[in-house]
Amino acid sequence: MINILTGFFSGIISGMGIGGGAILIPALIIIEGISQQLAQGINLTYFIPTAIISLFVHIKNKNVEFKTARIIGGCGMAGSVLGSLVAVSVRGEILRRMFGIFLLAIGIYEIIKGIRMKKH
């Protein structure tokens, strides 16, 4: 049941364009006790169908600028090759810490952004 709820809430976050991996990866590591690399691989497999569905909805609502998406997508593919090579060559413990620092940085950024928006 916990995996169903994790998948459901990750899907909601993915549909919003935030990235379900922020929920899915920690849940897989903590609840299932799997390695960081395996959790990231499962997240990537999970991402494909959720991204397709989310993309369809966003295209339907005219929320996609294709010129920008092509540029970012091409650079993202190149970055994914580098990121994948790093992920498979770094120990799971270090990779988990890197991911935690990334999530912390995003959280701090969002808090600061929220405070700035309240002031305006």
N, C-alpha and C positions, 0 to 999 in steps of 0.2 A: 504494500500500500504506500509506503514512504517513497518508493521509486516512482510510482504513478503521480503522486503529489509533486515530487521534485521535477519530473518531466513537464507536468502541467504548468507550474509556476515559471519554469525556465522558458517554456513556450510563450507565455504572456510577455516576459521580459524581452524575448527575441523579437516578438511581433512589434514591440515598441521601438525596436532598433537599438536597444541598449546592449544586448548580448547575453544570452542565456547561460553562457559559460561561467559568468560571475556567480551563478547559483549552482549550476550543474557540476562544475569541476570540484569545488569544495565539498559538495554533498557526496559525490562519488568517493572522494578520498576519506572523508570522515565516516560516512555511513557504511560504505562497501569495503573500506580499507584497502583500496587498490592504489597502485603507484600513480605518481603525477603524470608520467608519460602515457599510461593506459587511460587515465581520466581525460587527458587532452585528446587522445585519439578517439575515444567515445564521443567527446564533445564535438569533434569535427564531423563525425558520422551523423550525429544528431542534428548538426547545423544545416546540412544540405536540404532535407525536406522542409524544415521550419523556415529557412531562408527563401526557398522557392515560393512557399505559400505567402509569406510576408511580402515578398517582392511583388507578387501578383496583386495583392491588395493595394500596395503603395502605387503601383503603375496605374491601376484602375482609378485611384483617387488623384492622379496626376502629381504625385509627390516624388517623382524621379526626374532628375536632369541628366539625360543620357550622355551628353558630352563630358560632363564632370565625372560621371560614374565610370565611363570608359578609361579615363586617365587614372583615376584612383584605383580602379579594378586592376589595371595592368601593373601599376606599381605595387599593389597589394599582392598580386601573384608572385612577383619577384621577391617581395619581402617574405612571403610564406615559404619559399624555398629556403631562404636563409634561416628563418625561425624554426623550420622543421629540422634542419641540420643541427642547430643549437640544441633543440629539445632532445634529440636522440643521443647527443654526445655529452650532455651535462648530467651529473648525478641527480637523481630524483629529489633529494633533499635540497640541493641548490636551486633546482628548477621550481620547487614549491615555494621557496623563499622569494625568488624573483617574481613569481606570480602574486604572492601575498603583498609584496612591495608595490607592484603595479596596481592591485586593487585598492590598497591604502592611498596611493597617490590619486587615483580617480575619485575616491571618496572625499579626500581633502579638497580637491578641485571643485567637486559638486557642492560641498558645504560653502566654500568661499563664493562660488557663483550664486548660490541661493541668498547669501547675506548681501551681496552687491545688488541683486535684483530687488530685495526688500527695501533698500535705501533709495531706489529710483522710483 
